[in-house]
């Protein structure tokens, strides 16, 4: 069995505004955005308190990409493993949900399946990315407020 690359999600270093072929996910992962608001509550002596709301900042966004049995092939698993191994590297990212950013890799956890792929197997995987800069959100240009 061999998977045809059909993903619309990319992670790598663009050259001339174009991702290299190896940067395309074999299939699209499920993407969970965690983007908390910077908000705190400070109690005061009289029993009341003050709410401080600093909004959301792009550097607070974390993306968790899970394959959820939408497997990646051995070649792409090796590619992602190589990206995570580079210390301090920042990569370009683009996905099917209309998000474009520069990111750092936090972790990559491939889980082999029993489905053969040439000389190896296909993988379920979880990839965690931390956003450094965000240029497009939901298919629209993003500028931080």
Beta strands, then each sheet from edge to edge (+ up, - down):
strand 1: 10-12
strand 2: 30-35
strand 3: 38-43
strand 4: 49-55
strand 5: 61-66
strand 6: 91-94
strand 7: 100-117
strand 8: 120-137
strand 9: 140-141
sheet 1: 1+ 6- 7+ 8- 5+ 2-
sheet 2: 1+ 6- 7+ 8- 9+
sheet 3: 3+ 4-
end
